[in-house]
Amino acid sequence: MSLGPLMIDLEGTSVAAEERELLRHPLVGGVVLFSRNYENPAQLSALVAAIHEARSPPLIVAVDQEGGRVQRFREGFTRLPPARRIGHQFDIDPRAGVALARSIGWLMAAELRAHGVDISFAPDVDLDLGVSEVIGDRAFHRSADAVSQLGLGWMAGMREAGMAATAKHFPGHGAVVADSHLTLPVDRRPLVDLSEELTPYRRLIANGLPAVMAAHVLFSAVDHAPASLSALWIRDVLRGELMFQGVVFADDLSMGGAAAAYGDIVSRARQALTAGCDMLPVCNNRPSVIELLDTLDLEPSPASSMRLVRLHGRARPATRADLEGSPEWLRTRERLVQISAAPALTLDPGSSL
């Protein structure tokens, strides 16, 4: 059975009997985990193993483990700093900042891979323009060049740990005030004025970026649909102009930014797939998942299924103890202690690093 285009969630810390049937549905291709699905490292390993055993090829298991405000697994995992802290280190010493991004990307991915998790939706390569509260310190920096360098370092660290990176939120969420979890943000700039936002994607794609997550942001001067539902953004710009060949995720289709005036969940899913998305997360809304599984009348795309299989995690430590005894884990943990003790810095709003 090939991997389908839907990524769904679970209610608790184990796979319930009725959820096991959902996981076997041909339209399902992955599972995204949240804090409610986590108790401790041993329980996480058992849960991920149960999801992977549900079918073949195994479903993709994902989580948001960026660091800072967005870290689903905390107790038993290293507390990761927000991306902005790495940007501060870049301002002090660019080479050291990139090395830190690489080490933290490796640490984040290695800890997740020790429990079988395939991907984390990271790095966030939005620009920190001081406008979007929902992005805020999740962004590395205001400079497109700095974000590109730090994103490349983070992606390289993830790759070393056996995990594919997912850059988000394409083409950029940093210049809008509204929170796309609640409503549809609108960016009125023309495409020609978005070159800075696209710069990190150009750089990461040129270096083998495996996946992108498209934003529920409407660029009204570019297209009538938000980027996540827009063939112009996904097929023409991302796959055409930027020559991206990896997996395209839509952001969660249950979010307010997707629901605003773009039809019911089935209509949104059809628009996203027609636009060129490979996988559609549908989270915290089990009725919508059931409706999609009952109503969405399509065969999984063979090309999408092949791209999705490449997201399966690769190398992983034999045990968590092996990881924690490794020199790189110990060095990175020590570096995190050092930067957490350092005074916070404010990025110069006039900086063009």
C-alpha positions as CSV (number, residue, x, y, z in Angstrom):
1,M,0.0,0.0,0.0
2,S,1.4,3.4,-0.9
3,L,1.4,6.4,1.4
4,G,-1.6,8.6,1.1
5,P,-1.8,12.4,1.2
6,L,-3.4,12.9,4.7
7,M,-1.4,13.3,7.9
8,I,-3.7,12.8,10.9
9,D,-3.3,13.0,14.7
10,L,-4.0,10.7,17.7
11,E,-6.0,11.4,20.8
12,G,-3.7,9.9,23.5
13,T,-0.4,8.2,24.4
14,S,-1.2,5.0,22.6
15,V,-3.0,3.9,19.4
16,A,-6.6,3.2,20.2
17,A,-8.4,0.4,18.3
18,E,-10.5,2.7,16.2
19,E,-7.4,4.8,15.4
20,R,-5.6,1.7,14.2
21,E,-8.3,1.4,11.5
22,L,-7.8,5.1,10.5
23,L,-4.0,4.5,10.1
24,R,-4.7,1.6,7.7
25,H,-6.8,3.8,5.4
26,P,-5.2,4.2,2.0
27,L,-5.6,8.0,2.1
28,V,-3.5,8.3,5.3
29,G,0.3,8.7,4.9
30,G,1.5,10.1,8.2
31,V,0.8,10.9,11.8
32,V,1.7,14.2,13.6
33,L,2.3,14.0,17.3
34,F,1.5,16.6,20.0
35,S,2.3,17.2,23.7
36,R,-0.8,15.2,24.6
37,N,0.7,12.1,22.9
38,Y,3.9,12.2,25.1
39,E,4.5,11.0,28.6
40,N,8.1,9.9,28.6
41,P,10.8,8.6,26.2
42,A,9.9,4.9,26.7
43,Q,6.2,5.5,26.0
44,L,7.2,7.6,22.9
45,S,9.3,4.7,21.5
46,A,6.4,2.3,22.0
47,L,3.9,4.7,20.4
48,V,6.0,5.4,17.3
49,A,6.7,1.7,16.9
50,A,3.0,0.9,17.0
51,I,2.3,3.6,14.3
52,H,5.1,2.2,12.1
53,E,3.8,-1.3,12.5
54,A,0.3,-0.4,11.3
55,R,1.2,-0.8,7.7
56,S,3.9,-1.1,5.0
57,P,5.6,1.1,4.0
58,P,5.5,2.6,7.4
59,L,3.6,5.9,8.0
60,I,5.6,9.0,8.4
61,V,5.7,10.1,12.0
62,A,6.2,13.9,12.5
63,V,6.3,16.4,15.3
64,D,7.0,20.2,15.7
65,Q,10.2,20.2,17.7
66,E,11.7,23.6,16.8
67,G,12.7,24.7,20.2
68,G,11.6,27.6,22.4
69,R,7.8,28.0,22.4
70,V,7.3,25.2,19.9
71,Q,8.7,22.0,21.4
72,R,6.2,19.2,21.9
73,F,8.4,16.8,23.9
74,R,10.1,18.4,26.9
75,E,10.7,16.2,29.9
76,G,13.4,13.7,28.9
77,F,14.5,15.8,25.9
78,T,16.9,18.6,25.7
79,R,15.2,22.0,26.1
80,L,16.1,23.8,22.8
81,P,16.4,27.5,22.6
82,P,14.3,29.6,20.3
83,A,15.8,30.2,16.9
84,R,16.3,33.9,17.7
85,R,18.9,33.0,20.3
86,I,20.9,31.3,17.5
87,G,20.6,34.5,15.5
88,H,22.1,36.4,18.4
89,Q,25.1,34.2,18.3
90,F,25.4,34.8,14.6
91,D,25.5,38.5,15.2
92,I,28.4,38.0,17.6
93,D,30.3,35.5,15.4
94,P,28.7,34.3,12.1
95,R,30.8,31.2,11.8
96,A,30.1,30.2,15.4
97,G,26.4,30.9,14.9
98,V,26.2,28.6,11.9
99,A,28.1,25.9,13.8
100,L,25.6,26.3,16.7
101,A,22.6,26.0,14.3
102,R,24.2,22.8,12.9
103,S,24.8,21.3,16.3
104,I,21.3,22.1,17.6
105,G,19.7,20.8,14.4
106,W,21.7,17.6,14.9
107,L,20.8,17.3,18.6
108,M,17.1,17.9,18.0
109,A,17.0,15.3,15.2
110,A,19.2,12.7,16.9
111,E,17.1,12.7,20.0
112,L,13.9,12.2,18.0
113,R,15.5,9.5,15.8
114,A,16.5,7.7,19.0
115,H,12.7,7.1,19.5
116,G,11.9,6.4,15.8
117,V,10.3,9.8,14.9
118,D,10.9,10.4,11.2
119,I,10.7,14.2,10.8
120,S,10.4,17.4,12.7
121,F,8.8,20.4,10.9
122,A,11.9,22.6,11.1
123,P,13.7,24.9,10.4
124,D,11.5,28.0,10.4
125,V,13.1,30.2,7.8
126,D,10.7,33.1,8.1
127,L,12.3,36.5,8.4
128,D,12.1,38.2,11.8
129,L,10.6,41.5,10.7
130,G,9.2,42.4,14.1
131,V,5.6,42.1,12.8
132,S,4.3,38.6,13.3
133,E,3.7,37.6,16.9
134,V,3.0,34.0,16.0
135,I,6.5,33.8,14.4
136,G,8.4,36.1,16.7
137,D,11.4,34.4,18.2
138,R,10.8,31.3,16.1
139,A,12.7,33.1,13.3
140,F,16.5,33.1,13.2
141,H,17.0,36.7,12.1
142,R,15.7,39.6,10.0
143,S,18.4,39.2,7.4
144,A,17.7,36.8,4.5
145,D,21.4,36.0,4.2
146,A,21.7,35.2,8.0
147,V,18.5,33.1,7.9
148,S,19.9,31.3,4.8
149,Q,23.2,30.5,6.5
150,L,21.6,29.4,9.7
151,G,18.9,27.4,8.0
152,L,21.6,25.6,5.9
153,G,23.5,24.8,9.1
154,W,20.4,23.4,10.8
155,M,19.4,21.3,7.8
156,A,23.0,19.9,7.6
157,G,22.8,18.9,11.3
158,M,19.4,17.2,10.8
159,R,20.8,15.3,7.8
160,E,23.8,14.1,9.8
161,A,21.3,12.7,12.4
162,G,19.3,10.9,9.7
163,M,16.4,13.3,9.5
164,A,14.9,15.3,6.5
165,A,14.4,19.0,7.1
166,T,11.2,20.8,6.4
167,A,11.6,24.6,5.7
168,K,8.5,26.7,6.6
169,H,6.4,28.7,6.1
170,F,6.6,29.1,2.4
171,P,6.9,31.7,0.9
172,G,7.0,33.7,4.2
173,H,4.9,34.4,7.3
174,G,7.1,37.1,8.9
175,A,5.6,40.2,7.4
176,V,1.9,39.7,8.5
177,V,0.4,40.5,11.8
178,A,-2.5,38.0,11.8
179,D,-2.1,34.5,13.2
180,S,-2.9,32.0,10.5
181,H,-4.0,29.5,13.3
182,L,-7.0,31.9,13.8
183,T,-7.6,33.8,10.6
184,L,-6.2,34.4,7.1
185,P,-3.2,36.8,7.1
186,V,-2.9,39.0,4.0
187,D,0.4,40.3,2.5
188,R,-0.3,42.8,-0.2
189,R,3.2,43.0,-1.6
190,P,3.8,42.0,-5.3
191,L,6.0,39.1,-6.1
192,V,8.9,41.3,-7.1
193,D,9.1,42.6,-3.5
194,L,9.2,39.1,-1.9
195,S,12.7,38.2,-3.1
196,E,14.2,38.5,0.4
197,E,11.6,36.0,1.8
198,L,12.4,33.6,-1.0
199,T,16.2,33.8,-0.6
200,P,16.4,31.1,2.2
201,Y,14.3,28.7,0.0
202,R,16.6,29.3,-3.0
203,R,19.7,28.6,-0.9
204,L,18.3,25.5,0.9
205,I,16.8,24.0,-2.3
206,A,20.1,24.4,-4.0
207,N,21.6,22.3,-1.2
208,G,19.0,19.5,-1.4
209,L,16.1,20.6,0.9
210,P,13.8,17.6,1.3
211,A,10.5,19.3,2.2
212,V,8.7,22.6,2.4
213,M,5.6,23.6,4.4
214,A,3.3,26.1,2.6
215,A,1.7,28.9,4.6
216,H,-1.9,29.8,5.0
217,V,-1.1,33.4,4.0
218,L,-2.8,35.2,1.1
219,F,-0.5,37.3,-1.1
220,S,-3.3,39.2,-2.7
221,A,-1.2,40.9,-5.4
222,V,0.1,37.4,-6.5
223,D,-2.9,35.1,-6.4
224,H,-6.5,34.9,-5.1
225,A,-5.8,31.8,-2.9
226,P,-3.4,31.5,0.0
227,A,0.0,29.9,-0.8
228,S,-1.0,26.5,0.7
229,L,-3.9,26.3,-1.9
230,S,-2.2,28.1,-4.8
231,A,-0.9,26.4,-7.9
232,L,0.8,29.6,-8.8
233,W,2.9,29.5,-5.6
234,I,3.5,25.7,-5.5
235,R,3.7,24.6,-9.1
236,D,4.9,27.8,-10.8
237,V,7.1,29.5,-8.2
238,L,8.2,26.7,-5.9
239,R,8.5,23.8,-8.3
240,G,9.0,25.9,-11.5
241,E,11.1,28.9,-10.7
242,L,12.9,27.5,-7.6
243,M,13.1,24.0,-9.1
244,F,12.1,22.3,-5.8
245,Q,11.7,18.5,-6.2
246,G,10.9,17.5,-2.6
247,V,7.7,17.1,-0.5
248,V,5.3,19.9,-0.2
249,F,3.2,20.0,3.0
250,A,0.3,22.3,3.4
251,D,0.1,23.8,6.9
252,D,-2.7,22.2,9.0
253,L,-5.9,22.4,7.0
254,S,-7.9,22.7,10.2
255,M,-6.4,26.1,11.0
256,G,-8.5,29.3,10.7
257,G,-6.3,30.6,7.9
258,A,-7.3,27.7,5.7
259,A,-11.0,27.7,6.7
260,A,-11.5,31.4,6.0
261,A,-13.8,31.6,2.9
262,Y,-12.2,28.6,1.2
263,G,-14.9,26.0,1.6
264,D,-15.3,23.0,3.8
265,I,-12.5,20.6,4.7
266,V,-13.0,18.4,1.6
267,S,-12.9,21.5,-0.7
268,R,-9.8,22.8,1.0
269,A,-8.1,19.4,0.6
270,R,-9.0,19.2,-3.1
271,Q,-7.6,22.7,-3.7
272,A,-4.4,21.9,-1.8
273,L,-3.8,18.7,-3.8
274,T,-4.7,20.3,-7.1
275,A,-2.3,23.1,-6.3
276,G,0.5,20.6,-5.9
277,C,0.7,19.7,-2.2
278,D,1.9,16.2,-1.4
279,M,0.7,15.8,2.1
280,L,-2.1,17.6,4.1
281,P,-2.0,17.6,7.9
282,V,-5.5,17.7,9.5
283,C,-5.1,18.1,13.2
284,N,-7.3,18.4,16.3
285,N,-10.5,17.8,14.3
286,R,-11.4,14.1,14.1
287,P,-14.7,14.8,12.4
288,S,-12.9,16.4,9.5
289,V,-10.5,13.5,9.3
290,I,-13.5,11.1,9.1
291,E,-15.2,13.3,6.5
292,L,-12.1,13.3,4.3
293,L,-11.6,9.5,4.6
294,D,-15.2,9.0,3.6
295,T,-15.5,11.6,0.9
296,L,-12.2,12.5,-0.7
297,D,-12.4,10.5,-4.0
298,L,-8.9,10.3,-5.3
299,E,-6.1,7.8,-5.8
300,P,-2.9,8.7,-4.0
301,S,-0.4,10.2,-6.5
302,P,2.5,7.8,-7.3
303,A,4.9,10.7,-7.6
304,S,3.8,12.1,-4.2
305,S,4.0,8.6,-2.6
306,M,7.6,8.2,-3.9
307,R,8.6,11.6,-2.5
308,L,7.0,10.8,0.9
309,V,8.8,7.5,1.3
310,R,12.1,9.5,1.1
311,L,11.1,11.3,4.4
312,H,11.5,8.1,6.5
313,G,14.2,8.6,9.0
314,R,17.5,6.9,8.3
315,A,20.3,6.3,10.8
316,R,19.5,6.1,14.5
317,P,21.4,5.4,17.7
318,A,21.1,1.9,19.0
319,T,19.8,3.2,22.3
320,R,19.2,6.6,23.9
321,A,22.1,5.8,26.2
322,D,24.4,5.5,23.3
323,L,23.3,8.9,22.1
324,E,23.8,10.6,25.4
325,G,27.3,9.1,25.7
326,S,28.4,10.4,22.4
327,P,30.9,13.3,22.3
328,E,28.7,15.4,20.0
329,W,25.7,15.2,22.3
330,L,27.8,16.1,25.3
331,R,29.5,19.0,23.5
332,T,26.2,20.4,22.2
333,R,24.5,20.2,25.6
334,E,27.4,22.0,27.2
335,R,27.2,24.8,24.5
336,L,23.4,25.1,25.2
337,V,24.2,25.7,28.9
338,Q,26.7,28.4,27.9
339,I,24.3,30.3,25.7
340,S,21.4,30.0,28.1
341,A,23.5,31.7,30.8
342,A,24.5,34.5,28.5
343,P,22.5,37.8,28.6
344,A,19.8,38.2,25.9
345,L,20.6,40.5,23.1
346,T,18.3,42.6,20.9
347,L,18.9,42.4,17.1
348,D,19.6,45.8,15.6
349,P,16.5,46.6,13.5
350,G,18.7,48.5,11.1
351,S,21.1,45.6,10.7
352,S,21.6,44.2,7.2
353,L,23.9,41.3,8.0
